[in-house]
Amino acid sequence: MLISIKDMVERIIFQFSIRPNQTCPIIIGIDGLGGSGKTTLVKEIEQELSYHNCQAVSFHLDDHIVERKNRYQTGHEEWYEYYYLQWNVTKLRATLFEPLSSGCDNIQLDFYDKFTDTTTTNRINVPSASVVLIEGIFLQRQEWKGFYNFVIYLDCPRELRYKRVLNRDLYIGKYEERLTKYQSRYWLAENHYIEIVKPTKIADVVYNV
């Protein structure tokens, strides 16, 4: 679907105005595979919402992954570790999605520090009259899908996504190391997501990058 940022935000504001429970924020999912531009889109939506005096609260799922011992060398294949173990799916449902949908204005959430490989619990204030933007990969998995009021899926050409992530993730190592890790871990998990969830078919809007 060809849609501008302004049109997208107008749809979000409309969904906000008709949300079933006025004591709860509206929850918007920004879904997309690695390198599709999710973080950039969130910033653009936040800016456009500010022009409408609409408060936004953003959550980036990569801030809430688990420690390495729980997602590496677990005995499973690497793609499985990334899709099923990178996040504590059940805990995030209980500490993020369920409190948001029930109107809880203080979310206690684990944040991951990649430099120390540890997590700390922080409290986040979420006003009831706000737009919550949740950005990340695999957002429309079955365990979380039912909590969104509106889902935007970024559809970016594979070649562009691959180029972005391989040039971006220098922390992994040399180019050959980055390519090997993406081939064995990330891209296989993404293919699994596309196959079993079919995110472009169930999202409310598919945003072509």
C-alpha positions as CSV (number, residue, x, y, z in Angstrom):
1,M,0.0,0.0,0.0
2,L,1.3,3.4,-1.0
3,I,0.8,5.6,2.1
4,S,2.6,8.7,3.4
5,I,3.8,9.3,6.9
6,K,1.1,12.0,7.3
7,D,-1.6,9.6,6.2
8,M,-0.3,6.9,8.4
9,V,-0.4,9.2,11.5
10,E,-3.9,10.3,10.6
11,R,-5.0,6.7,10.7
12,I,-3.2,6.3,14.0
13,I,-4.9,9.3,15.5
14,F,-8.3,8.0,14.3
15,Q,-7.6,4.7,15.9
16,F,-6.7,6.5,19.0
17,S,-10.0,8.4,19.0
18,I,-12.1,5.3,18.7
19,R,-10.1,3.0,21.0
20,P,-12.5,0.8,23.0
21,N,-11.1,1.8,26.4
22,Q,-10.4,5.5,26.8
23,T,-8.4,4.8,30.0
24,C,-5.8,2.9,28.1
25,P,-3.2,4.0,25.5
26,I,-3.4,2.8,21.9
27,I,-0.7,0.2,21.0
28,I,0.8,0.5,17.6
29,G,3.2,-2.3,16.3
30,I,6.0,-1.3,14.0
31,D,7.0,-4.6,12.5
32,G,9.7,-5.5,9.9
33,L,12.7,-7.6,9.2
34,G,16.3,-6.6,10.0
35,G,17.4,-3.4,8.2
36,S,13.9,-2.5,7.0
37,G,14.0,1.0,8.7
38,K,11.8,0.5,11.7
39,T,13.7,2.8,14.1
40,T,13.7,5.6,11.4
41,L,10.0,5.2,10.8
42,V,9.3,5.4,14.6
43,K,11.2,8.7,14.8
44,E,9.2,10.1,11.8
45,I,5.9,9.0,13.4
46,E,6.9,10.5,16.7
47,Q,7.7,13.8,15.0
48,E,4.4,13.9,13.1
49,L,2.4,13.0,16.2
50,S,4.0,16.0,18.0
51,Y,2.6,18.3,15.4
52,H,-0.9,17.1,16.5
53,N,0.0,17.5,20.2
54,C,-0.3,13.8,20.6
55,Q,2.1,12.2,23.2
56,A,4.0,9.1,22.1
57,V,5.8,6.5,24.2
58,S,8.2,4.2,22.3
59,F,9.5,0.8,23.1
60,H,12.3,-0.9,21.1
61,L,12.2,-4.7,21.5
62,D,15.9,-5.0,21.0
63,D,16.3,-3.2,24.4
64,H,14.6,-6.1,26.1
65,I,16.5,-9.2,24.9
66,V,17.8,-11.8,27.4
67,E,21.4,-12.5,28.5
68,R,23.7,-14.4,26.1
69,K,23.7,-17.6,28.1
70,N,20.0,-17.9,27.4
71,R,20.2,-17.4,23.6
72,Y,23.6,-18.8,22.6
73,Q,25.0,-22.3,22.7
74,T,21.7,-23.7,24.0
75,G,21.8,-26.9,22.0
76,H,19.3,-25.5,19.4
77,E,20.1,-24.3,15.9
78,E,21.1,-20.7,15.7
79,W,18.0,-19.5,13.8
80,Y,15.9,-21.2,16.5
81,E,17.8,-19.4,19.3
82,Y,17.2,-16.0,17.6
83,Y,13.5,-16.5,16.9
84,Y,12.4,-18.4,20.0
85,L,15.0,-17.5,22.7
86,Q,16.3,-13.9,21.9
87,W,13.4,-12.5,23.9
88,N,11.5,-14.0,26.9
89,V,8.3,-13.9,24.9
90,T,6.1,-15.0,27.9
91,K,7.7,-12.5,30.3
92,L,7.3,-9.6,27.8
93,R,3.7,-10.5,27.4
94,A,3.2,-10.3,31.2
95,T,5.4,-7.2,31.8
96,L,4.8,-5.1,28.7
97,F,1.8,-6.1,26.6
98,E,-0.7,-7.1,29.3
99,P,0.0,-4.0,31.5
100,L,-0.3,-1.7,28.5
101,S,-3.6,-3.2,27.4
102,S,-5.0,-3.0,30.9
103,G,-4.2,0.7,31.3
104,C,-1.4,0.4,33.8
105,D,0.5,3.7,33.7
106,N,3.8,2.3,35.2
107,I,5.5,-0.5,33.3
108,Q,8.3,-2.4,35.1
109,L,10.5,-3.7,32.3
110,D,13.9,-5.5,32.0
111,F,16.4,-3.6,29.9
112,Y,19.5,-5.4,28.5
113,D,23.0,-3.8,28.5
114,K,25.1,-5.4,25.8
115,F,28.3,-4.1,27.2
116,T,27.8,-5.9,30.6
117,D,25.5,-8.7,29.3
118,T,23.1,-8.0,32.2
119,T,19.6,-6.8,32.6
120,T,18.1,-4.2,35.0
121,T,14.5,-3.5,35.7
122,N,13.3,0.1,35.0
123,R,10.0,1.7,35.5
124,I,8.4,3.5,32.5
125,N,5.5,5.9,32.8
126,V,2.8,5.5,30.1
127,P,0.0,8.0,30.3
128,S,-3.4,6.7,29.3
129,A,-3.8,9.4,26.7
130,S,-0.8,8.4,24.7
131,V,0.2,6.5,21.6
132,V,2.5,3.6,22.4
133,L,4.8,2.6,19.5
134,I,6.4,-0.8,19.9
135,E,9.1,-1.4,17.3
136,G,10.9,-4.6,16.6
137,I,11.2,-7.8,14.6
138,F,8.7,-10.7,14.8
139,L,6.1,-8.5,16.5
140,Q,3.2,-10.3,15.0
141,R,4.0,-13.6,16.6
142,Q,1.0,-15.4,18.0
143,E,1.8,-14.6,21.7
144,W,1.7,-10.8,21.1
145,K,-0.5,-10.2,18.0
146,G,-3.7,-9.7,19.9
147,F,-2.5,-6.7,21.9
148,Y,-2.0,-4.2,19.1
149,N,-4.7,-1.8,18.1
150,F,-2.9,-1.2,14.8
151,V,0.1,-2.8,13.1
152,I,2.4,-1.3,10.4
153,Y,4.7,-3.7,8.6
154,L,7.7,-2.3,6.7
155,D,8.3,-4.1,3.5
156,C,11.8,-3.4,2.3
157,P,13.6,-5.1,-0.7
158,R,15.8,-8.0,0.5
159,E,18.9,-6.7,-1.2
160,L,18.6,-3.3,0.5
161,R,18.0,-4.9,3.9
162,Y,20.9,-7.2,3.5
163,K,23.2,-4.4,2.5
164,R,22.2,-2.2,5.4
165,V,22.7,-4.8,8.1
166,L,26.0,-6.1,6.8
167,N,27.4,-2.6,6.7
168,R,25.8,-1.6,10.0
169,D,26.6,-4.4,12.4
170,L,30.4,-3.9,12.7
171,Y,30.4,-5.2,16.3
172,I,30.0,-8.8,14.9
173,G,33.4,-8.7,13.3
174,K,34.8,-8.6,9.8
175,Y,32.5,-8.7,6.8
176,E,32.9,-12.5,6.3
177,E,31.9,-13.0,10.0
178,R,28.9,-10.8,9.7
179,L,27.8,-12.6,6.5
180,T,28.2,-16.0,8.2
181,K,26.2,-15.0,11.3
182,Y,23.4,-13.5,9.2
183,Q,23.2,-16.6,7.0
184,S,23.2,-19.1,9.9
185,R,21.2,-17.2,12.5
186,Y,19.2,-14.1,11.5
187,W,18.1,-14.6,7.9
188,L,16.9,-18.2,8.6
189,A,14.8,-17.0,11.5
190,E,13.3,-14.2,9.3
191,N,12.4,-16.8,6.7
192,H,10.7,-18.9,9.4
193,Y,8.7,-15.8,10.5
194,I,7.6,-15.1,7.0
195,E,6.6,-18.7,6.4
196,I,4.6,-19.3,9.6
197,V,3.2,-15.9,10.5
198,K,2.8,-14.2,7.0
199,P,3.2,-10.7,8.5
200,T,2.3,-8.8,5.3
201,K,-1.1,-10.5,5.1
202,I,-2.1,-9.8,8.7
203,A,-0.7,-6.3,9.2
204,D,-3.2,-3.3,9.0
205,V,-0.8,-1.4,6.8
206,V,2.1,-2.6,4.7
207,Y,4.5,0.3,4.3
208,N,6.7,-0.1,1.2
209,V,10.2,1.3,1.8
